[in-house]
Amino acid sequence: MIAMKKITILTQLALCAGLAFTGFAAQAEDVKGSAQAANAKVWLCTGCHSIPDYRADYPLVYRVPMLGGQNAAYIASALAAYKKGERKHPTMRAIAASLSDQDMADLGEYYAVQTASSPNNPLK
Ligand code: HEC
């Protein structure tokens, strides 16, 4: 188990070295995300962060940021910041509190591969 984790970290470091978004990559998690695994989790998010129109009916007063196409490591680290309380938005804090590091990495990968022209999320 420990040996596997080390390999994962090394793999991530190797991948990160090649990324253009070095600022975000520097915060890379020690878990590897899977867009496919996130399919079981995005139902939590699609009500607000839906693709492609990314407009929320709720909560009315907030503009919901578009996640599709965003950098995976950025999404995961934003979620971690909500969980830790470094980011303050109450709804996002409550949602992030229920997510594991693996969930955050998976969701990051999921949204990173979405674009405005991606087919509608079937869970939307
Ligand atoms: C109830 C509506 C709602 C739901 C459900 C929701 N979000 Fe959010 N999310 C928001 C709002 C509003 C913001 C902007 C908050 C702020 O200004 O900090 C936000 C911000 C974010 C950000 C920061 C984006 C950035 O550009 O900084 C990420 C990442 C994010 N959400 C991911 C998720 C994920 C992943 C889920 C599902 C697990 C989810 N959200 C579920 C409303 C929601």
Residues whose N, C-alpha, C, O or C-beta is under 5 A from the ligand:
A	BS01	HEC	K41 L44 C45 C48 Y58 P59 Y62 R63 V64 P65 I75 A78 L79 H89 T91 M92 I95 L107
